[in-house]
C-alpha cells in the first residue's frame, strides 16, 4: 500500500499533473508576478511572459503544455483579439479606415521587403523558406493591447489605426501561408482559390449579418438574464473562431470579427462590457501570456554560432521592419513621436500568428530547426520590447494628455460635473442609471447621486429607512458597471421641492428623470412631478422613456427648435448626445435650422467628436402641435430626442407645453428623451409647495390655453359614457 509520503511526492512530481495544483500555481503567478515585478518597473505583461519562461518545460519544468494549459491559452489569445474588436471605436475606425488600410499595407509589405533578402542572401535559405520566414515578420499579436486599455488610451487614433491594420496584415499572412502550403502540396488550383474565396464570403455573411441579428433578438427578449448575456457572447466568440477555421484562416481572425460584429451592441460603459474585460484581464489573457513564455527555450542560444546568429538576425529584422512601418505611418499622417512609438509598441510583438506560421512551416519541412528556435527567442524579445515601449509611451501620453490626444471628446467644461437621478420607481430606474453612466464625463471624480424624497410627516424617519432599502438594487446594478454611486434619501414637503433643494446643495449640473405616468386632468394639473421638477430648477434636465435596451437603438433623431443655440445648456446637451451616440456606435440625425446647425458643428469640432452627425431641415418637425410631419422621419428602433425649453427662455414656444402628451400619443413605442437645457438666469421659486402653486395657474396666455385644452379633453371624455347610455336608451324605445 502506498504511503502518505509517497502520495505526497507523486503529487509534486515535476511537471505537475494535478489539475487543482496546476491551476493554483498559475493563479498565484497571475496574482504575484505583476505586483513583484512592478517594483523594478517591469510591466505586468512582461512579468507574466518571464514567469512562463521560468516555469516552462525548458527551465524549471514545473508545467508542461498540457491540454488544459493549451485550452486556456487559446481562450486568452481569442479573448485579446475579441476585446480589440469590441473596444475598437467604430466611428473612429470609419473615419480613419483609409489610414488603417494604408498602415496595414505598410506593416505587411515593409517587413517582407526587408526580411526576404536577408533570409535569402544573408542566411542562405531557398525562396519558399525565405518568403515564409519574411511573411512571419509581417505578423504581429496585440500582446501589449491590455496595457493601452488599462492606461485609458485605447481611444487614441494611433491605437485605432494599429488595431485596424492588425487584422489586415495577419489575415494576409495567413492566406499566404495557406497558398504556400497548397503550392507545396500541388493543390493551388483554380478550384482551391475559388473554394477559399467562397468560404470567406460565407464567413463574412454569417458573422456580420446573421450574428448581429440573433444578438439583437437575444439582448432585447432576454434583457433581464444578465448572466446569459456573457455566456452568449463567449459562445459567439468561439463559434466565429471555429467558422474562420473552416473558412481556411486562423481562429484569431474570427474572434476579431466577432468583436466587430458585437461592437455596436455592447457599449463601452455597459455592465456586460465590464464583465467581459474583468474576466479576460483577470484570468484568460494572463494564461495566454504565461503560455507564450513557456514556449521559449533559452538553451537554443548555446547550440552553436549559427543558431545564435539566426536568432539575433531574425529579432533585429522583425523589430526594424515594424519600426520603419511605424515611422512611415507617422510621416504620412503627421503623427507625433509618441503616437509613432505607440504604433511600434503595439505592432512589434510577435506571438500567435508567428507561432502558427513557423510551426506549420516546420511541420511541412519548409523551415528547419534553427528558424524554429530563433523564432522562439524572437517572440520573447519582441514581447518584452513591445510591452516596455507601449507602457512607457502610454504613461507619457497620459501625463501630457488632452482630450484630443487621448481620443476622448472634450468635456465642454464638465470635468467636475455632477449628475442627479431622482428615483420614484426603482423598477424603471435601471435604464436611467445606465444612461447616466453612459453620458457621465469619465474624468469627473464625483459619483452619480441617486435621490429619493419622502414626505415630511409622522412616519418620515421610517420612510427614509424603507427608501434606502428599496434603493439597494440600484447600488448592486451600479456595481455591475463599476460605477460609484451616492445614495441619498431626504425628507421634504414634496418631490419637486426635495429635488430642487438637493440639486442646489449638491451643485448638480444635470438631472436625469423618468418619464411620468400620466394621470387624469386633476393629477396633471396639481401633481405632475416631472413638469414641476423642470419648473423648479434651472439645470439641464433629461426626462427619459426607453421602450428597449439602450444598445438596441439604431439612430438618434434630434428635433432642435429655432434659437436653441442661444440657451445656456446648448453645448452641454450637444456634448451628451454626441457621447451617447459614441458609446452606442450609432449615427445622429438632427432636424434644425441653419443657425443651430452651425452652432452644433462648432461644438462637435471643439470636442473632436468622431460621431456621424447628419442634418435635416427643421421643416420636417415644424408642425409641433400635430407632429404628423415628424412621425414620418422616426422609426421604432430610433431614440427620439426633443429639445424643449422652459417658459421665458429664448427658444420657448407655447406649443412646448403639450409636447410630452403629443409624444406619448404619436410615439408610444419609441424611446424618447425630452431635454430642457440649463437657463442663464434661474428664476426665484417658492421652496414650499411647488407642486400646487405658481406656474400651472399663472394667468398667462399659454396657461389659459393649457387649462382650456385640459378642460375640453376632460369634458369630452366625461361625455362619452352619457352619449353611449342615451344611444342604448333610444334603441330600446319602441
SEVONU-925217 format. One record per residue (C-alpha): x, y, z. Coordinates in steps of 0.1 Angstrom, whole numbers, plus 5000, padded with zeros to 4 digits. Layout:
N
X, Y, Z
...
***
This chain:
734
5000, 5000, 5000
5013, 5034, 4990
5024, 5055, 5020
5014, 5091, 5026
5049, 5103, 5019
5049, 5086, 4985
5015, 5100, 4977
5028, 5135, 4985
5059, 5130, 4964
5038, 5118, 4935
5016, 5149, 4937
5046, 5172, 4935
5064, 5152, 4908
5076, 5175, 4880
5060, 5185, 4858
5029, 5189, 4879
4999, 5170, 4867
4973, 5175, 4894
4948, 5199, 4878
4940, 5216, 4911
4977, 5222, 4919
4984, 5234, 4883
4955, 5259, 4884
4966, 5271, 4919
5002, 5277, 4907
4990, 5297, 4877
4967, 5318, 4898
4995, 5326, 4922
5017, 5336, 4893
4989, 5358, 4879
4985, 5374, 4913
5021, 5379, 4924
5041, 5383, 4892
5028, 5418, 4883
5030, 5430, 4919
5066, 5419, 4925
5080, 5430, 4891
5062, 5463, 4892
5086, 5474, 4920
5115, 5472, 4895
5095, 5490, 4867
5089, 5458, 4846
5054, 5458, 4831
5030, 5431, 4843
5027, 5417, 4807
5065, 5411, 4806
5064, 5397, 4841
5038, 5371, 4831
5059, 5361, 4800
5091, 5358, 4821
5071, 5337, 4846
5061, 5314, 4818
5098, 5311, 4808
5107, 5302, 4843
5081, 5275, 4850
5081, 5261, 4814
5094, 5228, 4803
5127, 5243, 4791
5135, 5258, 4825
5122, 5246, 4860
5098, 5222, 4843
5070, 5230, 4867
5044, 5229, 4840
5041, 5214, 4806
5019, 5223, 4776
4991, 5201, 4787
4956, 5202, 4771
4943, 5223, 4800
4970, 5249, 4796
4966, 5248, 4758
4928, 5254, 4762
4932, 5284, 4785
4960, 5298, 4763
4937, 5296, 4732
4909, 5312, 4751
4932, 5340, 4761
4945, 5346, 4726
4910, 5347, 4712
4900, 5370, 4741
4927, 5395, 4732
4915, 5397, 4696
4879, 5398, 4706
4884, 5427, 4731
4904, 5445, 4704
4875, 5443, 4680
4850, 5451, 4708
4868, 5482, 4721
4876, 5495, 4686
4859, 5528, 4682
4837, 5521, 4651
4832, 5558, 4644
4869, 5565, 4646
4876, 5534, 4625
4852, 5545, 4598
4867, 5580, 4599
4902, 5567, 4596
4896, 5534, 4578
4918, 5546, 4549
4946, 5552, 4573
4941, 5517, 4588
4943, 5501, 4554
4974, 5521, 4545
4991, 5512, 4577
4981, 5475, 4572
4998, 5476, 4538
5029, 5493, 4552
5033, 5469, 4582
5027, 5440, 4558
5049, 5449, 4529
5079, 5467, 4545
5089, 5438, 4569
5086, 5413, 4540
5107, 5436, 4517
5134, 5438, 4544
5132, 5402, 4556
5132, 5383, 4523
5166, 5394, 4510
5181, 5389, 4545
5168, 5353, 4546
5176, 5346, 4510
5210, 5361, 4506
5224, 5365, 4542
5211, 5333, 4558
5211, 5313, 4525
5176, 5298, 4526
5156, 5289, 4495
5128, 5310, 4480
5099, 5292, 4498
5116, 5293, 4532
5128, 5329, 4528
5094, 5341, 4518
5076, 5322, 4546
5100, 5335, 4572
5097, 5370, 4558
5059, 5368, 4560
5063, 5359, 4596
5080, 5393, 4602
5048, 5410, 4589
5026, 5394, 4615
5021, 5409, 4650
5000, 5399, 4680
4984, 5426, 4702
5001, 5413, 4734
5005, 5449, 4746
4969, 5459, 4740
4958, 5453, 4776
4984, 5480, 4786
4968, 5507, 4764
4933, 5496, 4776
4944, 5498, 4812
4961, 5532, 4807
4929, 5546, 4791
4945, 5555, 4757
4927, 5528, 4737
4906, 5555, 4720
4937, 5573, 4706
4936, 5575, 4669
4970, 5557, 4666
4956, 5527, 4685
4925, 5526, 4662
4947, 5527, 4631
4971, 5500, 4645
4943, 5476, 4655
4926, 5481, 4622
4958, 5473, 4604
4964, 5442, 4625
4936, 5422, 4611
4946, 5432, 4576
4982, 5421, 4578
4976, 5389, 4599
4948, 5378, 4575
4971, 5384, 4545
4999, 5364, 4561
4977, 5335, 4570
4962, 5335, 4535
4998, 5335, 4521
5006, 5305, 4544
4976, 5286, 4530
4987, 5293, 4494
5023, 5283, 4501
5013, 5251, 4517
4989, 5244, 4489
5016, 5251, 4463
5040, 5228, 4482
5014, 5200, 4480
5005, 5209, 4444
4969, 5219, 4454
4970, 5256, 4443
4945, 5253, 4416
4916, 5275, 4404
4893, 5253, 4424
4913, 5258, 4456
4913, 5296, 4452
4875, 5297, 4444
4868, 5275, 4474
4889, 5298, 4496
4871, 5329, 4483
4836, 5313, 4487
4844, 5302, 4523
4855, 5338, 4532
4823, 5352, 4517
4801, 5328, 4537
4821, 5335, 4568
4816, 5373, 4565
4779, 5369, 4558
4773, 5348, 4589
4794, 5369, 4613
4784, 5404, 4601
4747, 5397, 4591
4734, 5367, 4609
4751, 5370, 4643
4742, 5407, 4649
4705, 5399, 4641
4705, 5370, 4665
4723, 5391, 4692
4697, 5419, 4689
4669, 5394, 4694
4687, 5378, 4723
4696, 5410, 4742
4661, 5425, 4736
4640, 5395, 4746
4662, 5383, 4774
4670, 5417, 4788
4669, 5406, 4825
4690, 5375, 4820
4723, 5393, 4827
4745, 5362, 4832
4731, 5347, 4800
4744, 5377, 4781
4780, 5369, 4789
4776, 5332, 4781
4760, 5342, 4748
4790, 5365, 4740
4815, 5337, 4747
4796, 5313, 4725
4796, 5338, 4697
4834, 5343, 4700
4843, 5307, 4698
4817, 5299, 4671
4831, 5327, 4650
4867, 5314, 4656
4856, 5279, 4645
4839, 5293, 4614
4871, 5312, 4604
4890, 5279, 4608
4865, 5262, 4585
4870, 5291, 4560
4907, 5284, 4559
4920, 5312, 4580
4932, 5313, 4616
4907, 5315, 4645
4921, 5348, 4657
4905, 5364, 4627
4871, 5350, 4636
4875, 5363, 4672
4883, 5398, 4660
4854, 5397, 4636
4831, 5387, 4664
4842, 5417, 4684
4835, 5440, 4654
4801, 5423, 4649
4790, 5428, 4685
4807, 5462, 4689
4775, 5483, 4683
4755, 5461, 4707
4779, 5463, 4737
4786, 5499, 4748
4819, 5505, 4765
4803, 5518, 4797
4778, 5488, 4799
4778, 5462, 4827
4783, 5435, 4801
4815, 5452, 4788
4827, 5455, 4824
4823, 5417, 4829
4840, 5408, 4796
4870, 5430, 4804
4872, 5419, 4840
4872, 5382, 4834
4895, 5384, 4804
4921, 5406, 4821
4920, 5387, 4854
4922, 5351, 4840
4922, 5343, 4803
4947, 5368, 4789
4973, 5362, 4817
4971, 5325, 4809
4979, 5332, 4773
5009, 5354, 4782
5023, 5327, 4805
5019, 5300, 4778
5038, 5323, 4754
5067, 5323, 4779
5065, 5285, 4782
5074, 5282, 4745
5108, 5299, 4750
5139, 5277, 4753
5169, 5299, 4762
5193, 5270, 4757
5189, 5272, 4719
5212, 5302, 4720
5241, 5279, 4731
5236, 5253, 4703
5263, 5269, 4682
5271, 5302, 4664
5246, 5296, 4636
5217, 5293, 4660
5228, 5324, 4678
5233, 5343, 4645
5199, 5333, 4632
5181, 5342, 4664
5198, 5377, 4666
5192, 5383, 4629
5155, 5374, 4630
5149, 5395, 4661
5167, 5426, 4646
5149, 5423, 4613
5115, 5419, 4630
5119, 5449, 4652
5134, 5470, 4624
5107, 5462, 4599
5079, 5472, 4623
5098, 5504, 4634
5102, 5515, 4598
5065, 5508, 4591
5056, 5529, 4622
5079, 5557, 4611
5064, 5557, 4576
5029, 5559, 4591
5040, 5588, 4613
5054, 5607, 4584
5023, 5601, 4561
4997, 5610, 4588
5017, 5637, 4606
5015, 5619, 4639
5035, 5628, 4670
5066, 5609, 4681
5046, 5594, 4710
5019, 5581, 4685
5047, 5566, 4664
5061, 5548, 4694
5026, 5536, 4704
5021, 5521, 4669
5055, 5505, 4671
5049, 5491, 4706
5015, 5476, 4696
5027, 5462, 4663
5062, 5449, 4672
5052, 5419, 4694
5052, 5385, 4677
5034, 5356, 4692
5002, 5339, 4680
5002, 5342, 4642
5041, 5340, 4642
5039, 5306, 4660
5012, 5294, 4636
5033, 5303, 4605
5066, 5289, 4618
5052, 5257, 4633
5032, 5249, 4602
5062, 5257, 4580
5085, 5235, 4602
5060, 5206, 4602
5058, 5209, 4563
5096, 5207, 4562
5099, 5241, 4546
5117, 5256, 4576
5145, 5240, 4597
5151, 5238, 4635
5173, 5269, 4636
5145, 5290, 4622
5121, 5275, 4648
5144, 5281, 4677
5153, 5316, 4665
5116, 5324, 4663
5111, 5314, 4699
5138, 5338, 4710
5123, 5364, 4687
5089, 5360, 4704
5104, 5366, 4739
5124, 5396, 4729
5097, 5413, 4708
5070, 5408, 4735
5093, 5424, 4761
5103, 5453, 4739
5066, 5459, 4728
5054, 5459, 4764
5081, 5482, 4777
5077, 5507, 4748
5039, 5506, 4750
5037, 5512, 4787
5063, 5539, 4787
5047, 5557, 4758
5012, 5553, 4772
5023, 5569, 4805
5039, 5598, 4786
5007, 5603, 4766
4985, 5602, 4798
5008, 5627, 4816
5007, 5652, 4788
4972, 5643, 4778
4944, 5665, 4764
4910, 5651, 4754
4922, 5651, 4718
4954, 5631, 4724
4935, 5605, 4743
4909, 5603, 4716
4882, 5613, 4741
4857, 5641, 4734
4864, 5672, 4753
4841, 5677, 4783
4828, 5711, 4775
4840, 5723, 4809
4823, 5694, 4827
4853, 5675, 4840
4839, 5681, 4875
4803, 5675, 4866
4776, 5661, 4890
4746, 5642, 4878
4715, 5637, 4899
4689, 5609, 4894
4657, 5614, 4913
4641, 5580, 4917
4604, 5573, 4922
4602, 5538, 4908
4633, 5515, 4912
4620, 5490, 4887
4622, 5516, 4858
4654, 5533, 4871
4680, 5508, 4858
4679, 5522, 4823
4681, 5557, 4837
4712, 5547, 4856
4727, 5531, 4825
4721, 5564, 4806
4736, 5585, 4833
4767, 5563, 4834
4770, 5565, 4796
4768, 5603, 4794
4788, 5610, 4825
4822, 5627, 4820
4847, 5599, 4826
4873, 5622, 4842
4848, 5636, 4867
4857, 5624, 4902
4822, 5628, 4915
4799, 5598, 4919
4764, 5597, 4905
4738, 5607, 4930
4706, 5587, 4933
4679, 5607, 4953
4646, 5596, 4967
4623, 5621, 4985
4599, 5610, 5013
4571, 5632, 5027
4577, 5652, 5059
4550, 5635, 5081
4549, 5615, 5113
4564, 5584, 5095
4592, 5603, 5079
4621, 5585, 5096
4606, 5551, 5089
4600, 5561, 5052
4637, 5571, 5049
4648, 5537, 5061
4625, 5520, 5037
4636, 5542, 5008
4673, 5533, 5014
4664, 5496, 5015
4645, 5500, 4982
4675, 5516, 4966
4698, 5486, 4973
4690, 5471, 4938
4703, 5503, 4923
4735, 5501, 4942
4740, 5465, 4931
4732, 5474, 4895
4758, 5503, 4896
4784, 5478, 4909
4780, 5458, 4878
4791, 5489, 4858
4820, 5495, 4882
4804, 5529, 4889
4804, 5549, 4921
4770, 5557, 4935
4759, 5581, 4962
4725, 5572, 4976
4705, 5599, 4993
4671, 5596, 5010
4658, 5630, 5021
4627, 5645, 5037
4608, 5673, 5022
4573, 5686, 5016
4571, 5671, 4981
4592, 5656, 4955
4598, 5687, 4935
4609, 5708, 4965
4633, 5680, 4975
4648, 5676, 4941
4652, 5714, 4937
4668, 5718, 4971
4691, 5688, 4966
4702, 5700, 4932
4713, 5733, 4947
4730, 5716, 4977
4749, 5691, 4955
4756, 5717, 4928
4743, 5693, 4902
4748, 5700, 4865
4724, 5675, 4850
4692, 5659, 4863
4680, 5626, 4848
4644, 5618, 4855
4619, 5591, 4843
4590, 5598, 4820
4559, 5605, 4842
4530, 5581, 4843
4502, 5604, 4832
4470, 5605, 4853
4438, 5623, 4849
4431, 5661, 4845
4434, 5669, 4882
4465, 5648, 4886
4482, 5665, 4856
4473, 5700, 4868
4483, 5695, 4905
4508, 5667, 4908
4527, 5665, 4875
4561, 5658, 4892
4583, 5658, 4861
4569, 5691, 4848
4574, 5708, 4881
4609, 5694, 4885
4617, 5712, 4853
4599, 5743, 4866
4617, 5745, 4900
4653, 5741, 4887
4674, 5758, 4861
4697, 5728, 4855
4698, 5708, 4823
4672, 5681, 4827
4667, 5649, 4807
4632, 5633, 4810
4635, 5598, 4796
4614, 5569, 4785
4630, 5538, 4770
4610, 5511, 4752
4640, 5489, 4746
4676, 5484, 4758
4698, 5514, 4750
4721, 5492, 4729
4692, 5482, 4706
4687, 5516, 4691
4699, 5522, 4655
4698, 5560, 4654
4694, 5591, 4675
4669, 5616, 4659
4671, 5651, 4674
4645, 5677, 4669
4661, 5711, 4677
4638, 5742, 4677
4649, 5776, 4664
4672, 5797, 4687
4682, 5766, 4707
4718, 5777, 4703
4710, 5808, 4725
4703, 5787, 4756
4730, 5783, 4783
4728, 5745, 4782
4731, 5742, 4744
4767, 5729, 4743
4760, 5707, 4772
4732, 5687, 4756
4751, 5685, 4723
4781, 5670, 4741
4759, 5645, 4759
4740, 5634, 4727
4774, 5630, 4710
4788, 5609, 4739
4756, 5588, 4738
4760, 5582, 4701
4797, 5574, 4705
4790, 5548, 4732
4762, 5532, 4712
4782, 5535, 4679
4751, 5549, 4661
4747, 5580, 4639
4727, 5611, 4648
4702, 5628, 4626
4694, 5664, 4637
4664, 5684, 4624
4673, 5720, 4629
4676, 5754, 4612
4709, 5768, 4597
4720, 5788, 4627
4715, 5759, 4651
4733, 5736, 4626
4763, 5759, 4625
4764, 5761, 4663
4762, 5723, 4666
4790, 5718, 4641
4812, 5743, 4661
4806, 5723, 4694
4814, 5690, 4676
4846, 5705, 4662
4856, 5717, 4697
4851, 5683, 4713
4868, 5664, 4684
4838, 5641, 4681
4840, 5612, 4656
4803, 5607, 4657
4785, 5610, 4623
4760, 5639, 4626
4736, 5642, 4597
4713, 5673, 4594
4678, 5675, 4580
4656, 5705, 4575
4637, 5717, 4606
4606, 5719, 4584
4601, 5681, 4589
4592, 5689, 4626
4577, 5723, 4621
4542, 5711, 4629
4549, 5707, 4666
4513, 5705, 4676
4503, 5676, 4655
4537, 5660, 4650
4523, 5644, 4619
4551, 5656, 4597
4579, 5645, 4621
4564, 5610, 4626
4573, 5600, 4590
4610, 5605, 4598
4611, 5584, 4630
4614, 5546, 4631
4606, 5523, 4660
4642, 5515, 4667
4652, 5552, 4669
4659, 5572, 4700
4640, 5604, 4697
4654, 5635, 4714
4632, 5666, 4716
4650, 5697, 4727
4624, 5718, 4746
4629, 5748, 4769
4614, 5764, 4800
4590, 5793, 4798
4606, 5827, 4794
4635, 5812, 4776
4647, 5825, 4742
4637, 5793, 4723
4604, 5788, 4742
4571, 5783, 4724
4537, 5778, 4739
4533, 5746, 4720
4561, 5730, 4741
4537, 5726, 4770
4517, 5699, 4752
4547, 5682, 4736
4550, 5654, 4762
4514, 5643, 4757
4517, 5645, 4719
4549, 5625, 4721
4531, 5598, 4741
4503, 5596, 4716
4523, 5598, 4684
4554, 5578, 4695
4542, 5555, 4722
4565, 5526, 4712
4596, 5548, 4705
4622, 5556, 4731
4623, 5593, 4737
4641, 5620, 4758
4628, 5655, 4765
4658, 5678, 4770
4654, 5711, 4789
4686, 5730, 4786
4700, 5750, 4815
4690, 5786, 4818
4711, 5817, 4822
4692, 5832, 4850
4674, 5809, 4875
4641, 5822, 4884
4631, 5826, 4921
4608, 5799, 4933
4590, 5793, 4965
4606, 5764, 4982
4575, 5752, 4998
4546, 5737, 4979
4559, 5738, 4944
4536, 5711, 4933
4504, 5731, 4937
4514, 5767, 4930
4525, 5793, 4905
4533, 5781, 4871
4504, 5759, 4861
4479, 5786, 4873
4498, 5817, 4862
4473, 5837, 4841
4495, 5840, 4810
4481, 5833, 4776
4498, 5798, 4775
4484, 5789, 4809
4448, 5798, 4798
4453, 5778, 4766
4465, 5748, 4786
4436, 5750, 4811
4412, 5752, 4781
4427, 5722, 4764
4426, 5701, 4796
4390, 5711, 4803
4380, 5704, 4768
4396, 5669, 4768
4382, 5662, 4803
4346, 5672, 4793
4349, 5652, 4760
4360, 5620, 4778
4333, 5626, 4805
4305, 5630, 4779
4313, 5597, 4762
4295, 5574, 4787
4265, 5597, 4788
4262, 5596, 4750
4265, 5558, 4749
4238, 5554, 4775
4214, 5577, 4756
4220, 5558, 4724
4212, 5525, 4742
4180, 5541, 4756
4169, 5552, 4721
4175, 5518, 4707
4154, 5502, 4734
4124, 5525, 4729
4097, 5511, 4706
***
